[in-house]
Amino acid sequence: MADSSDQLDLSELNEAYPDALPHRMGIKITEASAMRVVGTMPVLGNRAASAGWVTGVATRLHAGRTLATYEIVITDDHGRRVCTARLSCLLRDAVPGGGPPAS
């Protein structure tokens, strides 16, 4: 079990970038760990759910040195699955000397 120094401050995370797309869409992260991230957002008639809230759960399926894969399941207020997706991320080492550009 992770100690408190490994835990994310979700309230700080949810308010960190007020002009970013997740904040503008009303997305709130309710749980975050290395294995799983859970978030909710209001439905405004734009997907298979037409009202209420949807909850997204991203679960890590594979985490290698260069590739990570996640399954993402979106459910409505009644727990019905409205979407399933799979996300694959290529992990690259930082390029030596590739920090932010000099100003």
Rosetta constraint file for C-alpha pairs under 8 A:
AtomPair CA 2 CA 6 HARMONIC 5.86 0.50
AtomPair CA 2 CA 7 HARMONIC 7.21 0.50
AtomPair CA 3 CA 7 HARMONIC 7.01 0.50
AtomPair CA 7 CA 33 HARMONIC 7.71 0.50
AtomPair CA 8 CA 13 HARMONIC 7.61 0.50
AtomPair CA 8 CA 32 HARMONIC 7.10 0.50
AtomPair CA 9 CA 13 HARMONIC 6.21 0.50
AtomPair CA 10 CA 14 HARMONIC 5.96 0.50
AtomPair CA 10 CA 29 HARMONIC 6.64 0.50
AtomPair CA 10 CA 30 HARMONIC 6.95 0.50
AtomPair CA 10 CA 31 HARMONIC 7.48 0.50
AtomPair CA 10 CA 32 HARMONIC 7.81 0.50
AtomPair CA 11 CA 15 HARMONIC 6.33 0.50
AtomPair CA 12 CA 16 HARMONIC 5.77 0.50
AtomPair CA 13 CA 29 HARMONIC 7.81 0.50
AtomPair CA 14 CA 23 HARMONIC 7.25 0.50
AtomPair CA 14 CA 27 HARMONIC 7.97 0.50
AtomPair CA 14 CA 28 HARMONIC 5.92 0.50
AtomPair CA 14 CA 29 HARMONIC 6.37 0.50
AtomPair CA 15 CA 23 HARMONIC 7.43 0.50
AtomPair CA 17 CA 23 HARMONIC 7.02 0.50
AtomPair CA 18 CA 23 HARMONIC 5.61 0.50
AtomPair CA 18 CA 24 HARMONIC 7.21 0.50
AtomPair CA 19 CA 23 HARMONIC 6.68 0.50
AtomPair CA 19 CA 24 HARMONIC 6.65 0.50
AtomPair CA 20 CA 24 HARMONIC 6.41 0.50
AtomPair CA 21 CA 25 HARMONIC 6.10 0.50
AtomPair CA 22 CA 26 HARMONIC 6.32 0.50
AtomPair CA 22 CA 27 HARMONIC 5.20 0.50
AtomPair CA 22 CA 28 HARMONIC 7.91 0.50
AtomPair CA 23 CA 27 HARMONIC 5.81 0.50
AtomPair CA 23 CA 28 HARMONIC 7.66 0.50
AtomPair CA 25 CA 41 HARMONIC 7.09 0.50
AtomPair CA 25 CA 42 HARMONIC 7.77 0.50
AtomPair CA 26 CA 41 HARMONIC 5.43 0.50
AtomPair CA 26 CA 42 HARMONIC 6.44 0.50
AtomPair CA 27 CA 39 HARMONIC 6.53 0.50
AtomPair CA 27 CA 40 HARMONIC 5.57 0.50
AtomPair CA 27 CA 41 HARMONIC 4.46 0.50
AtomPair CA 27 CA 42 HARMONIC 7.51 0.50
AtomPair CA 28 CA 39 HARMONIC 5.35 0.50
AtomPair CA 28 CA 40 HARMONIC 5.39 0.50
AtomPair CA 28 CA 41 HARMONIC 6.43 0.50
AtomPair CA 29 CA 37 HARMONIC 7.39 0.50
AtomPair CA 29 CA 38 HARMONIC 5.89 0.50
AtomPair CA 29 CA 39 HARMONIC 4.15 0.50
AtomPair CA 29 CA 40 HARMONIC 6.61 0.50
AtomPair CA 30 CA 37 HARMONIC 7.80 0.50
AtomPair CA 30 CA 38 HARMONIC 5.59 0.50
AtomPair CA 30 CA 39 HARMONIC 5.31 0.50
AtomPair CA 30 CA 40 HARMONIC 7.32 0.50
AtomPair CA 31 CA 36 HARMONIC 7.60 0.50
AtomPair CA 31 CA 37 HARMONIC 5.51 0.50
AtomPair CA 31 CA 38 HARMONIC 4.98 0.50
AtomPair CA 31 CA 39 HARMONIC 6.97 0.50
AtomPair CA 32 CA 36 HARMONIC 6.00 0.50
AtomPair CA 32 CA 37 HARMONIC 4.38 0.50
AtomPair CA 32 CA 38 HARMONIC 6.45 0.50
AtomPair CA 33 CA 37 HARMONIC 6.18 0.50
AtomPair CA 34 CA 60 HARMONIC 7.84 0.50
AtomPair CA 35 CA 59 HARMONIC 5.97 0.50
AtomPair CA 35 CA 60 HARMONIC 5.20 0.50
AtomPair CA 36 CA 57 HARMONIC 6.99 0.50
AtomPair CA 36 CA 58 HARMONIC 5.51 0.50
AtomPair CA 36 CA 59 HARMONIC 4.54 0.50
AtomPair CA 36 CA 60 HARMONIC 6.15 0.50
AtomPair CA 37 CA 57 HARMONIC 5.84 0.50
AtomPair CA 37 CA 58 HARMONIC 5.22 0.50
AtomPair CA 37 CA 59 HARMONIC 6.77 0.50
AtomPair CA 38 CA 55 HARMONIC 7.10 0.50
AtomPair CA 38 CA 56 HARMONIC 5.66 0.50
AtomPair CA 38 CA 57 HARMONIC 4.56 0.50
AtomPair CA 38 CA 58 HARMONIC 6.45 0.50
AtomPair CA 39 CA 55 HARMONIC 5.72 0.50
AtomPair CA 39 CA 56 HARMONIC 5.33 0.50
AtomPair CA 39 CA 57 HARMONIC 6.71 0.50
AtomPair CA 40 CA 53 HARMONIC 6.72 0.50
AtomPair CA 40 CA 54 HARMONIC 5.66 0.50
AtomPair CA 40 CA 55 HARMONIC 4.39 0.50
AtomPair CA 40 CA 56 HARMONIC 6.22 0.50
AtomPair CA 41 CA 53 HARMONIC 5.62 0.50
AtomPair CA 41 CA 54 HARMONIC 5.65 0.50
AtomPair CA 41 CA 55 HARMONIC 6.69 0.50
AtomPair CA 42 CA 51 HARMONIC 7.69 0.50
AtomPair CA 42 CA 52 HARMONIC 5.99 0.50
AtomPair CA 42 CA 53 HARMONIC 4.36 0.50
AtomPair CA 42 CA 54 HARMONIC 6.40 0.50
AtomPair CA 43 CA 47 HARMONIC 7.54 0.50
AtomPair CA 43 CA 49 HARMONIC 6.83 0.50
AtomPair CA 43 CA 50 HARMONIC 6.28 0.50
AtomPair CA 43 CA 51 HARMONIC 5.19 0.50
AtomPair CA 43 CA 52 HARMONIC 5.51 0.50
AtomPair CA 43 CA 53 HARMONIC 5.29 0.50
AtomPair CA 43 CA 54 HARMONIC 6.62 0.50
AtomPair CA 44 CA 50 HARMONIC 6.63 0.50
AtomPair CA 44 CA 51 HARMONIC 6.23 0.50
AtomPair CA 44 CA 52 HARMONIC 7.93 0.50
AtomPair CA 45 CA 49 HARMONIC 6.88 0.50
AtomPair CA 45 CA 50 HARMONIC 4.28 0.50
AtomPair CA 45 CA 51 HARMONIC 6.10 0.50
AtomPair CA 46 CA 50 HARMONIC 6.82 0.50
AtomPair CA 48 CA 82 HARMONIC 5.99 0.50
AtomPair CA 49 CA 54 HARMONIC 7.59 0.50
AtomPair CA 49 CA 76 HARMONIC 6.37 0.50
AtomPair CA 49 CA 82 HARMONIC 6.92 0.50
AtomPair CA 52 CA 76 HARMONIC 7.62 0.50
AtomPair CA 52 CA 77 HARMONIC 6.49 0.50
AtomPair CA 53 CA 76 HARMONIC 6.19 0.50
AtomPair CA 53 CA 77 HARMONIC 5.80 0.50
AtomPair CA 54 CA 74 HARMONIC 6.48 0.50
AtomPair CA 54 CA 75 HARMONIC 5.52 0.50
AtomPair CA 54 CA 76 HARMONIC 4.53 0.50
AtomPair CA 54 CA 77 HARMONIC 6.19 0.50
AtomPair CA 55 CA 74 HARMONIC 5.51 0.50
AtomPair CA 55 CA 75 HARMONIC 5.36 0.50
AtomPair CA 55 CA 76 HARMONIC 6.46 0.50
AtomPair CA 55 CA 77 HARMONIC 7.81 0.50
AtomPair CA 56 CA 72 HARMONIC 6.60 0.50
AtomPair CA 56 CA 73 HARMONIC 5.59 0.50
AtomPair CA 56 CA 74 HARMONIC 4.34 0.50
AtomPair CA 56 CA 75 HARMONIC 6.57 0.50
AtomPair CA 57 CA 71 HARMONIC 7.98 0.50
AtomPair CA 57 CA 72 HARMONIC 5.51 0.50
AtomPair CA 57 CA 73 HARMONIC 5.33 0.50
AtomPair CA 57 CA 74 HARMONIC 6.52 0.50
AtomPair CA 58 CA 70 HARMONIC 6.07 0.50
AtomPair CA 58 CA 71 HARMONIC 5.54 0.50
AtomPair CA 58 CA 72 HARMONIC 4.25 0.50
AtomPair CA 58 CA 73 HARMONIC 6.57 0.50
AtomPair CA 59 CA 70 HARMONIC 5.33 0.50
AtomPair CA 59 CA 71 HARMONIC 5.30 0.50
AtomPair CA 59 CA 72 HARMONIC 6.42 0.50
AtomPair CA 60 CA 68 HARMONIC 7.45 0.50
AtomPair CA 60 CA 69 HARMONIC 6.02 0.50
AtomPair CA 60 CA 70 HARMONIC 4.37 0.50
AtomPair CA 60 CA 71 HARMONIC 6.53 0.50
AtomPair CA 61 CA 68 HARMONIC 7.62 0.50
AtomPair CA 61 CA 69 HARMONIC 5.46 0.50
AtomPair CA 61 CA 70 HARMONIC 5.24 0.50
AtomPair CA 61 CA 71 HARMONIC 6.65 0.50
AtomPair CA 62 CA 67 HARMONIC 7.65 0.50
AtomPair CA 62 CA 68 HARMONIC 5.34 0.50
AtomPair CA 62 CA 69 HARMONIC 5.04 0.50
AtomPair CA 62 CA 70 HARMONIC 7.07 0.50
AtomPair CA 63 CA 67 HARMONIC 6.22 0.50
AtomPair CA 63 CA 68 HARMONIC 4.35 0.50
AtomPair CA 63 CA 69 HARMONIC 6.57 0.50
AtomPair CA 64 CA 68 HARMONIC 5.95 0.50
AtomPair CA 65 CA 91 HARMONIC 7.02 0.50
AtomPair CA 66 CA 90 HARMONIC 5.78 0.50
AtomPair CA 66 CA 91 HARMONIC 4.54 0.50
AtomPair CA 66 CA 92 HARMONIC 6.34 0.50
AtomPair CA 67 CA 88 HARMONIC 6.92 0.50
AtomPair CA 67 CA 89 HARMONIC 5.67 0.50
AtomPair CA 67 CA 90 HARMONIC 4.80 0.50
AtomPair CA 67 CA 91 HARMONIC 5.55 0.50
AtomPair CA 68 CA 88 HARMONIC 5.74 0.50
AtomPair CA 68 CA 89 HARMONIC 5.18 0.50
AtomPair CA 68 CA 90 HARMONIC 6.71 0.50
AtomPair CA 68 CA 91 HARMONIC 7.27 0.50
AtomPair CA 69 CA 86 HARMONIC 7.12 0.50
AtomPair CA 69 CA 87 HARMONIC 5.62 0.50
AtomPair CA 69 CA 88 HARMONIC 4.40 0.50
AtomPair CA 69 CA 89 HARMONIC 6.31 0.50
AtomPair CA 70 CA 86 HARMONIC 5.69 0.50
AtomPair CA 70 CA 87 HARMONIC 5.12 0.50
AtomPair CA 70 CA 88 HARMONIC 6.48 0.50
AtomPair CA 71 CA 84 HARMONIC 7.35 0.50
AtomPair CA 71 CA 85 HARMONIC 5.95 0.50
AtomPair CA 71 CA 86 HARMONIC 4.61 0.50
AtomPair CA 71 CA 87 HARMONIC 6.45 0.50
AtomPair CA 72 CA 84 HARMONIC 5.69 0.50
AtomPair CA 72 CA 85 HARMONIC 5.03 0.50
AtomPair CA 72 CA 86 HARMONIC 5.95 0.50
AtomPair CA 72 CA 87 HARMONIC 7.49 0.50
AtomPair CA 73 CA 81 HARMONIC 6.97 0.50
AtomPair CA 73 CA 82 HARMONIC 7.93 0.50
AtomPair CA 73 CA 83 HARMONIC 5.96 0.50
AtomPair CA 73 CA 84 HARMONIC 4.64 0.50
AtomPair CA 73 CA 85 HARMONIC 6.57 0.50
AtomPair CA 74 CA 81 HARMONIC 5.86 0.50
AtomPair CA 74 CA 82 HARMONIC 5.74 0.50
AtomPair CA 74 CA 83 HARMONIC 5.03 0.50
AtomPair CA 74 CA 84 HARMONIC 6.29 0.50
AtomPair CA 75 CA 79 HARMONIC 5.31 0.50
AtomPair CA 75 CA 80 HARMONIC 5.16 0.50
AtomPair CA 75 CA 81 HARMONIC 4.31 0.50
AtomPair CA 75 CA 82 HARMONIC 5.39 0.50
AtomPair CA 75 CA 83 HARMONIC 7.04 0.50
AtomPair CA 76 CA 80 HARMONIC 5.46 0.50
AtomPair CA 76 CA 81 HARMONIC 6.63 0.50
AtomPair CA 76 CA 82 HARMONIC 6.70 0.50
AtomPair CA 94 CA 98 HARMONIC 6.94 0.50
